[in-house]
């Protein structure tokens, strides 16, 4: 029954896009393996300055980065509402119609958006330009649960990285939704199905949390700049100037992390899910995830016991949890070992409180740096 409903949903989404795409007046061109667009009509000088791109973004970091690059030259709207966890969100038919009506879709890629393959296929021919922010970035293998903390740390970048530029920007059938030990099962059966025990999103074994390293965020901003410049070449110089200004801020943030963490007393930290691999790798740290790549993945009793044993052996005094999901697991472990809990924010979305406090990506990353600095020097 679930699969039947899923098929009906996908058919309805395709129908919505087919209707929305009729008479769009856009032609489709291809770049870097993505469907992209260019208006058939050339804008004259009188309309160029007042015409804005209509941009849809998949979740908060993509929204923030795109707004910083676009400035007032685009209307940028996020698909996922505030307070909603990004991993398991899927677009409604209304969302799909909005994507089809846009000029540009910006998404993270690397398996973060489990729905994006279907969307990319559906928007072909509608004139929507698709920008994959993680294009060309080496994507790390994710680990569901690993506490082998030798000299190499949790992730060996050279051994496990996937270079998008070599494998192709959209070789999703090859690796973006590869289900590991379930590889004998067909893609059609398991590509986007939610597990019975909860809406666990499978990233295909890849770690999509690129934006949590400021150094990688710089690369994502540059990819967005390039994509917007292709969609609206008349604004290329403005996009570059905006991107340059924001990259300067991100590079300063990167320096703050390097300076703040280089002399930390300890290098390992326990966090709720394996979102901080890129951050850990960039700054010489090791994350010890309680669960896997998805925040709603429940650890087994054996995994819990393993984390508790590690925490006791290494005298860990802080267990990190995150916003938008329950902190029960982190609090249970902290209670067991007499530790405190603290927030380490994966910035997959803003809470209403974040919005009220006018927090943005850089401000929240500085909060993360403060939390790590304190925990790693206890």
N, C-alpha and C positions, 0 to 999 in steps of 0.2 A: 504493500500500500504506500509506504514511504517513497519507494522508487517511482511509482506511478504518479504520485503528486509532484515529485521532483521533475519528471518529464513534462508534465503539464505546465509547471512553472517556467521551465526553459522555453517551451513552445510559446507561451504567452509573452515572455520577454522578447523573443525574436519577432513576434507579431507586432509588438509595440514599436520596436525599432524599425521594422519595415514600413509601418505607417508614418512614423516620424521622419523617416529618411526621404520620403517621396517629396519631390519638389524642393529639395534643400538648396539647390543652386550651387553646390560645391562639387569639386572634382577630387578624386583621391589619388595621391601619389604615394610612393613607398620610400622610406629611408630607414636604414639600419634594421630592417626586418619588421618595422612597425607600419601600421596604416597611418598616414598623415594627410594633411589637407592643405589646399591652397584655393582661395577664391578664384573662380573663373574670371570675374570682373576685376579690372585694375582700379584701385581707389584713386580719385583725383586729389589734388592738393587741398581742396576745400573740405574734403571729408576725412582725410587721413588722420588729422589731429583729433577728431571727435569720435572716431570709430574705436570701440574697445573690443578686445577679445573676450569671448565668453568661455571661462575656464572652469572645469570641474576637477576637484582633487579628491584623492581616495581617502585620506585621513590626515590628522593634524599636522605632522611634520611636513608633508607634501604641501599642505595648504599654506603654512607659514613660509616655507622656502619660496613657493611660487609668488605669494604676495610681495615678498621682499624684492624679487626680480622684476615682477610686472609693474609694481608701483601703481600709478593711476591709469595705466594703459590697458588694464583688463579688469573685468568683474570676475573675481575668483570666489567660488562657492565650494564648500566642503560637502562631501556626500554623507559623511557620518555625523550625526548630531552630537553635541557636547555630552559627556558622561557615558557614552556608549563604547564598550570595549571593541577595538578594531579587528581583532583576529577572526571573529565569527560573524561579523556583520555581512549581510548580503543585500544587493540592491533589489528594490521592489520594481514593478513595472513602471511606476512613476519616476523612480530614479533613472531607469534605463532610458525613458523618454527624455529626461533632462540631459543625460549624457549625449544622446543623439542630436539634441538641439544645440549643444555646445560647439565651440571651435576646437577646443583642446581638452584632453583628459590627461592629467598628471597622476602617475601612480608609482609606488616604490618598486615593485617587482620582487624578484628573488623568492617568490612563493608567498609573500605577505598577504596579498589579496587573492584569496582562493577562487574568487569569482571572475578574475580579470581575463582569463583565457576565453571564456564564453563571451564576455563583453567585446574583446578585441575582434573576435570572429564576427560578432553581430554588427559592429559598426563599420565593417568594411563596406565601402561604397556610399557611406553617409557623409563623408567629408570631414570627419572628426580626426584631428591629429592626436596621436597617442605618444606621450613622453614617458619613458621608463627611467626614473631617476637613478636607478642602480646600474644603468648600462655602463659596461667597461670596468666595473668595480669587481675585484676578486671576492667572490661570495664564499663564506666559510661553511664547512660542514657543521651542522648542529648536532649536539649530543643530548639525548633524552635525559641522561643521568650519568655523570662521570666524575669520579673523585680521584683520578690518578694524577697526583699533583707533584710530579717530578720536576726536573729542571726545565722541561719543555712547556710546562703549564698545561692548562686544559685543552687549548687548541693549538695545533701546529699549523700555522698559516701556510707554509710552503707545501705541506703534505695534503691539506684539506681544502685549499682555496679553489674556487671555480671562477675562472676568468670569463666574464660575459662576452668580452670582445673576441675571444677565441672560440667559444662554444656557440656563438650566435645569440642575438639579443632575445630571441623568443623560442629557444629550443625547449619549450615547456614540456612537450611530450617525452623528451629524453630524460629531463631531470627535475623540472619544477614541481611535479606531482608524483615523483617516484615514491612508492610506498614501502621501500626497504624490504623487510622479510615477507611482505605481502605481494611481492613482485609477480607471483604467478597469477594473481587476480587481474582482471582487465581494468583498464583506465575508466571505461564507461561505468563499471560497477562501483568504483571507490573514489573517483577523482575528487568529488566534493561532498560526499555523504558525511553526515554527522553521526558520530558514534551514539549508540543507544543510551549510554550512561551520561551523555552530556554533549554539548556542541564543541567537541575538540577539533580544532583546525590543524590539519597536517601540512607543514611547509615542505613536504617532500624531502626531509632530511637536511634542508639548507637553512641557514640562519639569516633571516631577512632584516635584522635589526641594525642596519647599516648606519642610520641617522644618529645612533647613540655615541658614535665617535665623531667629535667635531671635525677631525681631519677628513673623515669620509663624507660628512655633511657638506664640506666644501666641494667635493666632487659631484655630489648630487645637485647642488646649486648650479654648478657649471653645466651639467646636463640639462637642467631645466632652462637655463639661459639659452643654450643652443637650440632647444626645441621651440621655445617661444620665438626666437629670432627667425626660425624657419617658417613658423606659422604667420608671423607678421614682420617680414624683413624690413619694412619701412621704419620699424622701431628698434632695429638691431642695436644701434649705438646707445639708446636709452636703456635697453635691457642690460647691456654690458656695464654701463655706468652704475646701475642699481646693483647688479651682481657683484661688481668690484667692491662697492661700499659694504655690502653684507659679508662678503668673504673676508674683508679686513676685520670685521667683528668676530667672525668665526675663528680666524687665525689667532686673534687675541685670546679667545676662549680656550683654544687648543693649548696655547702657552700657559694659561692659568692651570690647566690640568697637569701639564708636564711639570711645572714648577711645584705645584701643590702635592703631587703624589710621588715624586722621585725619591724622596727621603722617608717614605712611610715605614714604620716599624715592621709591619706585616704586609704581605702582598695578596693574601687570599680573603675573599669575602663571600658570605652565604646570602643568596638572593632567592626570591620566590620562584622565578622561572628564568630560563637560560636566555635572557634578553641582552646581556651585557658582554658578549664575547668580543665584539669589535672594540668596545671601550677598554676592556681588560687587556686585549692584545696591544692596543696602541700605547698603553701607559704601563706595560710591564706587570700587570696584575693577573690574578687567576680567579675567575668566578666559580663558585660552588653552588650550582642550581639545585634547589629542592626538587623541582619537577623539570619538565622538558621545555621545548620552545614555545608552547602555548600556555598562557597563564591559567587556563581553566583545567589543565591536565593534573589530575590528582595523583600524588605519589603513592606508591605501594607502602605497606608496613615495613618491608625490607629496606626500601629507599629512605624512609623516615629514620629508621634505626641507623642506617649508614651515615646520614647527615648528622644525627645526634652524636654518634661516635666520633666523627671528624671534628665537630665543634668542641667536644670535651678534650680531645687530644691536642687541639690547637688553641685551646683557651679562648675561643671566640666569644665575644661579649655583646655582639649586635647581630641580630637576624633581620635582614631587609625584607620588607614587603612592598607592595606597590599600590597605586591608586587604581580605581575602576574595578578591582576584583577583591574577593574576600581575603582578609589577612589571617584567617583561622589557622592555616597550616603553619605559617611563620610564628604565630603566637604560641601554638602548641609546642613547637621545638624550643622557643625561647623560654617558656615556662619549665620545660624539662631540664634545661641546662642552667637556669638562673640568669639568662641573658635578657637584654632589653630588645625592643624592636624599633625600627626606624624606616622611613620611606626612602626607597631608591626608585625614582620615577622613570619608567620606560618611555614616557611621553607619547603614548599611542593615541591619546586624546586628552582634551582639557576637561576638568571638572567645572561645575558652576562656580565653585570657590576660586579656582584658578582664574577664570574669566573676570570675576568680581575684583580680584586682586591685580588685574592687568598683567598677569604673568604670560610670558612667551617662551619660546624654545630656549633662548640664551639664559633667561632668568631661572628657568627650571633646571637647566644643566648646571648652573652655578649652585643651586640647592643640592643637586646630586654630588657635586664636588665637595661641598661642605660636609655632607653626610658621610661620604667615603673618607675624607680626611680625618674626621673625628673617629670613625670606627677602626680605621687602620692604624691609629696611633694610641689606642687604649692599652 
